[in-house]
Amino acid sequence: MSQGDDRISIQEMTDALRRSGYLLEARVEEALVEAAFSVEANTSYPDPLTGKSRELDVYAISGQGIDPDRDDHEMVWSVVLCECSNNAQPMAFLAKDWGSTPFDCDKLHVSGMPDEIPGSAGGLTSVQSLLDLYSYFHHFKAGTIATQYCTFDRKRSDRLWMATHDADDHGSMSKLCDYIVWSKKEARRTWAPAGEMKDEPISVCFYFPVFVVQNDLYEARQSTGGKVELSEVDRLLFRQSNAVGAAGDFLIDVVRESALPQLLDEIEHDQGETAARIRKLHRGEFRQALESLWRTRGHGKVPRGV
């Protein structure tokens, strides 16, 4: 296009779209639909600092009945939150060996009712600990975890390549965490107890934040001697700490687009095992916790919401 021509050509539009993340978002949406999720693209939520509307690339939800033989609407929900990056340069995540422990379950986030379980001596037990997510959730099969990442760009001065922290990627990681914090608060704020306890269902939601990259993804390891080793990977686990407006850590699955279907299969397994554990081992504890919440939080204040 000449400098004086301000109308873009069809080919230039096509090239611009291919360089953007829009087409990747659409394909991620299609993959989630194929995996039987209900999907909403470009869903909005309020910024935790400014209150202005922010947009998440893809929101998806899937539910499974806790007991298929009962018509009581008791459900386990999986919410998959995706931010997408059509990375022009490779992304490298700095990883280390990870000896995860059951305490790391609290890096997974839960909402719904009940979202906590009364424990002994008047204390509270997290849903994550009661169900022992550590023993079966896919996150804890990872032998390494990343806590930092970068992409690459040339310096303006001497054109040497440098490792840099891309602002868009950082914003995407933060948005995944901020959305979860907001959603958990909304679940509590909008819950309206049923008129009678027998009509109040167990409805527990587990969040799965996912960062999807279209192109090259590397795990970087530093040896004792200071040598850097790069391995091309399809997926890895990233720990996001101290997100804006949030306390605690978050476990984020980082995957190439081609590895997303396998991850969704693993999330489906996590959901199925969770429903089975509640049904076989912990339904009584969940019902007692739900009754405690039902009795202490009042009835019918606002419309029911999730």
C-alpha positions as CSV (number, residue, x, y, z in Angstrom):
1,M,0.0,0.0,0.0
2,S,1.4,3.4,-0.9
3,Q,2.0,6.0,1.7
4,G,-0.8,8.1,0.5
5,D,-3.3,5.3,0.2
6,D,-5.3,5.0,3.5
7,R,-7.4,2.0,2.5
8,I,-6.2,-1.4,3.4
9,S,-6.2,-4.2,0.8
10,I,-7.8,-7.6,1.3
11,Q,-4.4,-9.3,1.4
12,E,-3.2,-6.8,4.0
13,M,-6.3,-7.4,6.1
14,T,-5.7,-11.1,5.9
15,D,-2.1,-10.7,7.0
16,A,-3.0,-8.5,9.9
17,L,-5.6,-10.9,11.2
18,R,-3.1,-13.8,11.0
19,R,-0.6,-11.8,13.1
20,S,-3.3,-11.0,15.7
21,G,-4.7,-13.3,18.3
22,Y,-8.3,-13.1,17.1
23,L,-8.2,-16.2,14.9
24,L,-6.5,-18.2,17.8
25,E,-9.3,-17.1,20.2
26,A,-11.9,-18.4,17.7
27,R,-10.1,-21.8,17.4
28,V,-9.8,-22.1,21.2
29,E,-13.5,-21.4,21.4
30,E,-14.2,-24.2,18.9
31,A,-12.0,-26.6,20.8
32,L,-13.9,-26.0,24.0
33,V,-17.3,-26.4,22.3
34,E,-16.1,-29.7,20.8
35,A,-15.1,-30.7,24.4
36,A,-18.8,-30.1,25.5
37,F,-18.2,-26.8,27.2
38,S,-20.7,-23.9,27.1
39,V,-18.5,-21.1,25.9
40,E,-18.6,-17.3,26.1
41,A,-16.0,-15.3,24.2
42,N,-14.8,-11.9,25.3
43,T,-16.6,-11.9,28.6
44,S,-16.2,-8.9,30.8
45,Y,-15.5,-8.3,34.5
46,P,-14.5,-5.2,36.5
47,D,-10.9,-4.2,37.0
48,P,-10.0,-4.8,40.7
49,L,-8.2,-1.4,40.9
50,T,-10.1,1.0,38.7
51,G,-13.5,-0.7,38.4
52,K,-13.5,-0.3,34.6
53,S,-14.7,-3.1,32.4
54,R,-12.0,-5.6,31.4
55,E,-12.3,-8.4,28.9
56,L,-11.3,-12.1,29.2
57,D,-10.6,-13.9,25.9
58,V,-12.6,-17.0,26.5
59,Y,-14.8,-18.3,29.4
60,A,-16.1,-21.9,29.3
61,I,-18.1,-23.9,31.8
62,S,-19.0,-27.6,32.0
63,G,-21.1,-29.4,34.7
64,Q,-21.4,-33.0,35.9
65,G,-24.0,-34.3,38.2
66,I,-22.7,-35.6,41.5
67,D,-25.0,-38.6,41.5
68,P,-26.4,-39.6,38.1
69,D,-29.1,-41.7,39.8
70,R,-30.6,-38.7,41.6
71,D,-32.5,-35.8,40.1
72,D,-31.4,-33.3,42.7
73,H,-29.4,-30.9,40.5
74,E,-26.3,-31.3,42.7
75,M,-23.3,-30.4,40.5
76,V,-19.6,-30.1,40.1
77,W,-18.6,-27.3,37.7
78,S,-15.4,-26.8,35.8
79,V,-14.8,-23.2,34.6
80,V,-11.9,-22.9,32.1
81,L,-10.6,-19.4,31.6
82,C,-8.4,-18.8,28.6
83,E,-6.1,-16.0,27.5
84,C,-4.6,-16.4,24.1
85,S,-1.3,-15.2,22.6
86,N,-0.2,-15.4,18.9
87,N,3.4,-15.1,20.0
88,A,5.6,-13.8,17.2
89,Q,8.7,-14.9,19.0
90,P,9.2,-17.9,21.3
91,M,8.2,-17.7,24.9
92,A,10.5,-19.2,27.5
93,F,9.4,-20.1,31.0
94,L,12.1,-20.5,33.7
95,A,11.3,-23.7,35.4
96,K,12.7,-25.7,38.4
97,D,12.0,-29.0,40.0
98,W,8.7,-29.1,41.9
99,G,8.2,-31.3,44.9
100,S,4.6,-30.4,45.4
101,T,2.8,-31.1,48.7
102,P,-0.9,-31.3,49.7
103,F,-0.6,-27.7,50.9
104,D,-0.3,-26.7,47.2
105,C,-4.0,-27.5,46.8
106,D,-4.8,-24.0,48.0
107,K,-3.3,-22.7,44.8
108,L,-6.4,-24.2,43.1
109,H,-9.5,-22.1,43.5
110,V,-13.1,-23.0,44.3
111,S,-16.4,-21.2,44.6
112,G,-20.0,-22.2,44.9
113,M,-21.9,-23.7,47.8
114,P,-20.5,-24.9,50.0
115,D,-17.1,-23.3,49.4
116,E,-15.7,-24.3,52.8
117,I,-16.3,-27.1,55.2
118,P,-16.6,-26.8,59.1
119,G,-13.7,-28.6,60.7
120,S,-12.9,-29.7,64.2
121,A,-12.6,-27.2,67.1
122,G,-14.7,-24.7,65.2
123,G,-12.2,-24.3,62.4
124,L,-12.7,-24.5,58.6
125,T,-11.4,-27.1,56.1
126,S,-11.0,-26.1,52.5
127,V,-12.9,-28.1,49.8
128,Q,-9.5,-28.7,48.2
129,S,-8.1,-30.3,51.2
130,L,-11.2,-32.4,52.1
131,L,-11.3,-33.9,48.6
132,D,-7.5,-34.3,48.6
133,L,-7.2,-32.8,45.1
134,Y,-3.5,-33.3,45.5
135,S,-3.9,-37.0,44.9
136,Y,-5.6,-36.7,41.5
137,F,-5.8,-33.3,39.9
138,H,-3.6,-33.1,36.8
139,H,-1.5,-30.1,38.1
140,F,0.3,-32.3,40.6
141,K,1.6,-34.7,38.0
142,A,4.0,-32.0,36.9
143,G,7.6,-32.5,37.9
144,T,8.6,-28.9,37.3
145,I,7.0,-25.5,37.8
146,A,7.8,-22.1,36.3
147,T,7.7,-18.9,38.2
148,Q,9.1,-16.5,35.6
149,Y,8.8,-16.1,31.8
150,C,10.0,-14.0,28.9
151,T,9.9,-13.5,25.2
152,F,12.5,-12.0,22.9
153,D,13.0,-8.7,21.1
154,R,15.9,-6.8,19.5
155,K,17.5,-3.8,21.2
156,R,17.1,-0.6,19.3
157,S,20.7,0.4,19.8
158,D,22.7,-2.5,18.6
159,R,20.0,-4.9,17.4
160,L,21.1,-7.6,19.8
161,W,18.5,-10.0,21.0
162,M,17.3,-9.5,24.6
163,A,15.0,-11.4,26.9
164,T,12.0,-9.2,27.8
165,H,8.8,-9.2,29.7
166,D,6.0,-8.6,27.3
167,A,3.3,-6.3,28.8
168,D,0.5,-8.0,27.0
169,D,1.5,-11.4,28.3
170,H,1.8,-10.1,31.8
171,G,-1.6,-8.5,31.5
172,S,-3.1,-11.8,30.4
173,M,-1.7,-13.7,33.4
174,S,-3.0,-11.1,35.7
175,K,-6.4,-11.1,34.1
176,L,-6.8,-14.9,34.6
177,C,-6.2,-14.4,38.3
178,D,-8.2,-11.2,38.7
179,Y,-11.2,-12.8,37.0
180,I,-11.1,-15.8,39.5
181,V,-11.0,-13.5,42.5
182,W,-13.9,-11.4,41.2
183,S,-15.9,-14.5,40.3
184,K,-15.5,-16.0,43.8
185,K,-16.7,-12.8,45.4
186,E,-19.7,-12.7,43.0
187,A,-20.6,-16.3,43.8
188,R,-20.9,-15.4,47.5
189,R,-22.6,-12.0,46.9
190,T,-25.3,-13.4,44.6
191,W,-26.1,-16.6,46.3
192,A,-29.8,-16.7,47.5
193,P,-30.6,-19.6,49.8
194,A,-33.6,-21.8,48.9
195,G,-36.7,-21.4,50.9
196,E,-36.2,-24.9,52.4
197,M,-32.9,-26.6,53.2
198,K,-34.0,-29.8,51.4
199,D,-34.2,-27.8,48.1
200,E,-30.7,-26.4,48.4
201,P,-28.3,-28.3,46.1
202,I,-24.5,-28.8,46.4
203,S,-23.0,-26.7,43.6
204,V,-19.2,-26.5,43.6
205,C,-17.1,-24.7,41.0
206,F,-13.4,-25.4,40.2
207,Y,-11.4,-22.8,38.2
208,F,-8.8,-23.8,35.5
209,P,-6.9,-20.8,34.2
210,V,-5.2,-21.5,30.9
211,F,-2.7,-19.5,28.8
212,V,-2.8,-20.7,25.2
213,V,0.1,-19.8,22.9
214,Q,0.0,-20.4,19.1
215,N,3.7,-20.8,18.4
216,D,7.0,-21.8,20.0
217,L,7.0,-22.6,23.8
218,Y,10.2,-23.4,25.7
219,E,11.1,-24.5,29.2
220,A,14.4,-23.0,30.4
221,R,16.5,-24.7,33.1
222,Q,19.7,-23.4,34.6
223,S,22.2,-26.1,35.6
224,T,24.5,-25.8,38.7
225,G,27.3,-24.5,36.5
226,G,25.1,-21.7,35.1
227,K,24.5,-23.3,31.8
228,V,21.0,-22.6,30.4
229,E,19.2,-25.5,28.8
230,L,16.2,-24.9,26.6
231,S,13.6,-27.6,25.8
232,E,10.8,-27.1,23.4
233,V,7.5,-28.2,25.1
234,D,3.8,-28.4,24.4
235,R,2.7,-27.4,27.9
236,L,4.0,-26.6,31.3
237,L,2.7,-25.4,34.7
238,F,3.2,-21.7,35.8
239,R,2.7,-20.3,39.3
240,Q,1.4,-16.7,39.3
241,S,1.9,-15.0,42.6
242,N,0.6,-11.7,44.0
243,A,-1.8,-10.9,41.2
244,V,-3.3,-7.4,41.5
245,G,-6.2,-7.4,43.8
246,A,-5.6,-11.0,44.9
247,A,-4.0,-12.8,47.8
248,G,-2.3,-16.2,47.3
249,D,-1.0,-18.1,44.4
250,F,-2.6,-19.5,41.2
251,L,-1.6,-22.5,39.1
252,I,-1.9,-21.7,35.4
253,D,-1.6,-24.3,32.6
254,V,0.4,-22.9,29.7
255,V,-0.2,-24.8,26.6
256,R,0.4,-24.6,22.9
257,E,-2.8,-24.6,20.9
258,S,-2.1,-28.2,19.7
259,A,-2.0,-29.5,23.3
260,L,-5.3,-27.9,24.4
261,P,-7.5,-31.0,23.7
262,Q,-5.4,-33.2,25.9
263,L,-5.6,-30.7,28.7
264,L,-9.4,-30.5,28.4
265,D,-9.5,-34.3,28.6
266,E,-7.5,-34.1,31.9
267,I,-9.9,-31.4,33.2
268,E,-12.8,-33.7,32.4
269,H,-11.1,-36.5,34.4
270,D,-10.6,-34.1,37.3
271,Q,-14.2,-33.2,37.3
272,G,-15.5,-36.8,37.1
273,E,-13.2,-37.9,40.0
274,T,-14.4,-34.9,42.1
275,A,-18.0,-35.8,41.6
276,A,-17.3,-39.4,42.5
277,R,-15.5,-38.5,45.7
278,I,-18.3,-36.2,46.9
279,R,-20.9,-38.9,46.1
280,K,-19.0,-41.8,47.7
281,L,-17.0,-40.2,50.5
282,H,-18.0,-36.7,51.4
283,R,-21.7,-36.0,50.5
284,G,-22.7,-35.9,54.2
285,E,-20.0,-33.3,55.1
286,F,-20.9,-31.2,52.1
287,R,-24.6,-31.3,53.1
288,Q,-23.8,-30.3,56.7
289,A,-21.6,-27.4,55.5
290,L,-24.3,-26.3,53.1
291,E,-26.9,-26.4,55.9
292,S,-24.6,-24.3,58.1
293,L,-24.3,-21.7,55.4
294,W,-28.0,-21.8,54.7
295,R,-28.9,-21.1,58.3
296,T,-26.4,-18.3,58.8
297,R,-26.6,-16.3,55.6
298,G,-30.3,-15.7,55.5
299,H,-32.8,-16.3,52.7
300,G,-33.9,-14.8,49.4
301,K,-32.0,-11.5,49.5
302,V,-30.9,-11.4,45.8
303,P,-31.6,-13.5,42.7
304,R,-29.7,-16.8,42.5
305,G,-26.5,-16.6,40.6
306,V,-23.2,-18.5,40.0
